[in-house]
Structures are given as C-alpha cells and as structure tokens.
C-alpha cells in the first residue's frame, strides 16, 4: 500500500519485542541513578491516505512499481503527479520516507514507455530525457541503484518489455571518460550534481545537444540543502541550464524534492525563477517517533583533585573532600549508547560533527564490543567525507543488507539515501539547525515503522540550553534563504553564461528569436554586464555581451559553488595509493605533519602536508618507517616498528617535523591585471592543490589541533564617526586568517592529555569584505563596562548581530562570520567585525553597514525581548561559535548595543 516498500527495500532483522519502545526502556535503564535522560518527547504519527493511479500513467510503469510493492498512491503523490501532467513545476515537501522518488521517476518512465511503443519517427529519434540533480554523489548513486533494480531486476529477461531499454547512468567527477561519452550519446535518464553541470555539461553544452534538446524533466533533490550563498549559486546554475535548454528547443518541467523546508513554494520559485506549486500535505503513514534529549553521564574527574585538601586529610585533619565531577563528552556518551543499542538488537546511525569524530566513535564502539567478546565488533564502521567512492558504495550496500549494524557518520548520510529498517539515530551534539536534526531523525523508523532518536548535548552552553528547553528543539525549521540577484554571486555566473551563449536584452532577443536574459538573471543584469565589460571580463557587441576569449582562465573557475578550494589527497607512502581526501580548508587541522589520521579504524602517521608541486614522488616499495607504535607507560619517547623491516629512521611525536614547506606560488591563471569588485581575485600563493603523505601505524595516540583566527583590515571603503567621536563604523576589505598553531597529543581510551606540541604551519587567508564598529577612547567608560566585562559584551553583541543580519540582508546565518576583540591590532580599540564568509565578499556585510541603525536597533530589541536571564540561542548564543559560546554577557551586549544604536551612520 503506498510506497511502504521502498525502491531498494530488503527484509531487515528487527528488534525483539516492541522495537523502539524497547530502546526507550533501555535508555531509561541506562540513566538510572543519573540525570542523563533530560526529556522524552513523542512526535505523533499520522494515518495514510491512499488513492488510485491516474489514468495517464503507463501500465508498464504501474507494473514496475507494483513489483516494488506499490499498488496504490498516497494522496500527495497523486497531487504531485496530476500537477506535473498539467504542465506545472512542483516542489514536493513531505516527510522522510514519503515516496518522493516515485513522483520523480513516474513521469519520465511513462513517457519512455509510450515512446518505446510508438511508431512515430519523432518518438524514435528524439526520446524524452530526464536530468536528476542531487547535492551528493552518494545520493545520486543510491537513486541509480534503485532505478536499475526496478527496471531490470535480478534477471534482465524478467524486465518489462517497454522499460527494458531505458538507459540510466550517472555522470559526475567519478565517472570514467568512456562512460560520460556513452551517456552523451545514449542516456535517457542522467543522474548528476550541480558541480558537473557547472564545470562540464554547461560549458560544453554543444556536445550534450542530443540529451539537452530532448530534456523533458529536471529533478532537483534535497532542495532544503541549498541555502544562503551556496543555494544562490545553485539557483543560477539552474537558470543557466534552463537558458540553454530553451535555446535548443526544450522546455523541461522542474520537479523539486525536499523533506524539511519552510515555505516550499517561495523557495522553489527562487530556485528556478518562475512560479511553482508546493505539494506539502503528506498522505504517507508515519508511526510515532520518540525523541530523547540526553546529556553526558556525570563521572568522577580524577584530573581535578584538590591536592592540598587531600594532604590535609592524610595528615589527620577533619576535612570534607568533595569529589569533582565532569560529564562524559557527547562522543564518548554516543559510543556508550551505540554499543548498548547494538547489543540490544538495534540498527542505527550515529551522527557526529567531524570526520575524526566519526572514526573515534566507531573505534570506541568496536573496542567496547570486543572487550565483551561480542561478534558485533566487526559490524560497526565509520562513514564520512573523504572516503573513496568505492568505499562509500560498499558501506551503503552493507548497511542496507544488514551486514553492517551501525555507522558513525558525519552529515554525509543526512541526505535522502534510501535506507530502510533502521531502528534509531543518535546525534552527538546539536547539528546547528532544526532542519538537520529532523533530517537525521528521519533516517530511523522509515516506511511507517516506529523509530527513536537521541540528541546528546555537547559540553557547551548552547547544547545544554537546548536539551533543557525542548520547545526550542521542536520549533519550526529554519528558512532556506537564497538571493540569486546578489551581484557578488551573479557576476561570475554572468561570465559563465556569456561563454555559453551571448547575453542578450530585449532588442537582441527580438533579432535572434531568443528569450531575453532578464528572464533568467533579472532586470538589472545589463548594468552588471557593463561593469564586467569595463573590468575586462566581457566584450560588448551589437548582438550582446560575450566572454572575453583572450583571458586565460575558464569562466567556470571564477565561481566556487560550495565555497571550497578543493580537496587534499591523502596518500600512503608505501603504496602510493590515495586512501582518502579532505577538503582544503580542514586539512591543516586534521592532516598536519605528525598528526594521527584515522581511516576506517586504521591509524596513519602524517609525514608531510605540502603543495602538489612541492611533493617529490615517493618510490613505491622503498624502505620507510611504515608502521610505528609508541611503547612504554610514560609519555611516548619514540615510535618503534611493528613490521619485520628494520627502521631506517625514528620519528618522535615532539619532533620539529611539523613545519610545512613554503607554499608553492603558481602562476596567476588569469594573466590579466583587471580586478573586479564582484569577482574574487585569483588565488595566490599556497592555494595550489596539496597532498598529505601518511604511513600506516599502530598506536593508541590521537591528535587534536588548535588554531588562531584573526582579521586584518586591508582596505577601508566607507567610514563614519559619531559626532562625539566615541564610535566609528567602517566597511572594507579584510583578510580573515586562520593558522593551526599547535596540537595536543592524547592517548586512548580516555583521550588522556600527554603533551602539547607547537606547529609551524602557514596561515590560510580568506580575502573578503566586512563591516565593523570600534569603541574609541572613552566609550567603554561611557557605557559603564569594566575592563573584564568587555570581551563577553562584545562577543555576545557579535553573535546577536550575526543572527539578525539575515533579516536585513537576504542571506543565511551560515553565510557570515565574525570576530570581536577588546583590543584589535589595526584599530587599537575594542572592535566587532561581521564579515562575509566567502572569498571576495558576498554583499551581506555591505548591506549591514548601509542599514546600520536598523541592524543594531533590531538586534537590541531581540536581546531585550528575550525572557532568558543569562543568554540563550534566541539571543546571544551561536551554533557555530568556535569558542564554545564563552565568554558571553547578555547584560553587557545590551549596554553596548544601546550605546552604539545612537551612533550609527
């Protein structure tokens, strides 16, 4: 009935007894004698509403779904299919596991079945095509596997005649060249991602003419994932795709899918630039879902014993010794619960915030199970970014089959992978948004089954507040804000679009029979195109604006869709094999020289981290210290080999090998002197691709990096000082610098601190734009703050201003960054910065500067109207604070903002 049997549904072992009820009972037992279990909330289920198939759907397509157990539709599926049949663009925003994939694939499969049976020459030579776009390769691969099973089954001879010849294939960065060539010539359904469209398909659209000219449907999955500046980039990629399709004579319909998004119709319209119909009345069944709010168990803190009190007690004095306590970390607590769930028969996912956290949790669970002689120890793994594609596919397959009972994962599995039969999820630490939490919860209890989810608070004020205020956790999901008209986002896409087809206005469109590009890029795009012409990016001709082909860079390289500079490859020194990747921004903090890198439970010692051009090739098979393990009960003084080979060198954990080589300085790819106020300057020294060289080791050691962040003012474009000279506002260019300064060496199982080691790594710099205000001489005294109150007051004001700016500028909180300091090097005074979190800026901080009175006043009202006493997530706490929301002073922030509100430009 409905879609209760998913595309890839397979029988799964279940918990004994009442499933999720047993797990909730187990949690109650585990919390006995402690205050770990804070709150239990049950989300109410709903009954299914079933309707028949519409008559226009081909019988072959209905039969194909019937083989997957779908004999009737849920009401929202029928509503969506009817709207699509009437020619409407739709966004289907219903719960996890509500059969949205059926809506995506039914129209194209019906059309292909009719084309297969048709005798018309046009149907034979121009079969309809469908393009599926997902945020991740994993999700596209999952959909591909499900479609392939549905169309062809285990036996090709058993396939339905009209659907046997449907050609489905993925195309992304992992696809071999030969496979992409086959897809261009033959594919009916192509599964890809925005990156492939931007860098490959759209720039070379002439080679994809067969596919694009026949494009009838575009499926955009996980729409809620696209928000802020990244979402704005994806919206412009979609507009460029539609622009080329229309040029080739195609008029595709858009089918958007999302599980958790506020106001789906508005988000969908912003994404594609035209009205859409929202389908949000979910008709699928949903069993009640239990959410448990949890905090770490209190344990004795042996590291914080008052030795003086202890000695007095030993001397016979009458002293009451207070046993210091601490809470187990969210990771350790999640490993404890994960182990208990597995032993109780549960299948689950545990979501953690970092790659290293996923590996650590999985390893702790393996060790706990191994110590009890459990055969389940080999059935828990880590899933995270940086794994090779074949590793990810194998993990997904084993999780579906039940071979793997539990995964510790980052948000990489938060998307809609079609994994049924999971009993529970654990979220170690607040994931940052309600949308993310609900997505993670949706992995458990799918297809009408009851599920249980546990949110474990990390040791910071924000998490502590949330688990004690359930209403804050269970509120409406955040808005997905996108703004494709933002010139900082639009400018590089205009360059890319001009290279694909000349940009035209109404006059040019009439002459060329094309649609005016204001339909895709807004009425003001000609002004921006003229600016780009002045700066040397475009050439103006009577027929429109063209990309300047004399420039040496590719226009697609001017845009970083996801705000990333690429990945660092992690290479095994003995084999030369790439064992994984890590994004460039995170590399210094995770694969710095002498770091311990964990990959699927195996430990590696990082030998070097350098630019690709700096790295000399390592001859495979040469003698190298490939496997070392620290010895002795004291702090490790040497690494000794565990292999049979004799060591040729010794590497000490406190060696100075942590110095990275000077960064390689690549030639400026642009080769042009022109710089744009809207296009980031080309990357400079140190931005070349880097490689981390590692060796396999056996060690209980782990490393944890620390970093320093600073903001340097590089140019002031606007400035204003109040009449009393106490407050100065400025806007301009800044460099946000991040440098990994040192690392702690820790020992498992309790992450015991051994020593701190300094590092000499280069500073990574983000050139961007910022607004800032500074309190000049006499301001602090006028406000009435003491010197020790200033840091907390400024820090709280910074958090609150970042939280409110999205109401003033069309942006997302995650598009912004900030820094507050009681004494800034450049201003010499207490200063608060709010900057754009993207290279070259994104226009948000500029909007804040130009609307400073409204910005500050709205922020002040938000804090004053909050009924908390010391500060909470609704006012001054931030989900992305790198300092754990310390120090913060709500009272101080109110005083500072009230003072500044009267002194704004």
Secondary structure, 3 states (H helix, E strand, C coil): CCCCCCCCCCCCCCCCCCCHHHHHHHHHHHCCCCCCEEEEEEECCECCCEECCCCCCCHHHHHHHHHCCCCCEEHHHHHHHHHHHCCCCEEEECCCCCCHHHHHHHHHHHHHHHHHHCCCHHHHHCCCEEEEECCCHHHHHHHHHHHHHHHHCCCHHHCCCCCCCCCEEECCCCCCHHHHHHHHHHCCEEEECHHHHHHHHCCCHHHHHHHHHCEEEEEECCHHHCCHHHHHHHHHHHHHHHHHHHHCCCCCEEEEEECCCCCHHHHHHHHHCCCCEEECCCCCCECCEEEEEEECCEEECHHHCCHHHHHHHHCCCCCCCCCCEEECCHHHHHHHHHHHHHHCCCCEEEECCCHHHHHHHHHHHHHHHHHCCCHHHHHEEEECCCCCHHHHHHHHHHHHHCCCCEEEECHHHCCCCCCCCCCEEEEECCCCCHHHHHHHHCCCCCCCCCEEEEEEECCCHHHHHHHCCHHHHCCCCCCCCCCCCCHHHHHHHHHHHHHHCCECCHHHHHHHCCCCCHHHHCCCHHHHHHHHHHCCCEEEECCEEEECCCCCCCHHHHCCCCCCCCEEEEEECCCCCEEEEEEHHHHHHHCCCCCEEEECCEEEEEEEEEECCCCCCCCCCCCCCCCEEECCCCCCCCEEECCCCCCCCCCCCCCCCCECCCCCCCCCCCCCCCCCCCCCCCCCCCCCCEEEEEEEECCCEEEEEEEEEEEEEEEEEEEEECCCCCEEEEEEEEEEEEEEEEEEEEECCCCEEEEEEECECCCEEEEEEEEEEEECCCHHHHHCCCHHHHHHHHHHHHHHHHHHHHHHCCCCHHHEEEEEECCCCCCCCEEEEEEECCCCCCCHHHHHHHCHHHHHHHHHHHHHHCCCCCCCCCCCCCCCCCCCCCCCCHHHHHHHHHHHHCCCC
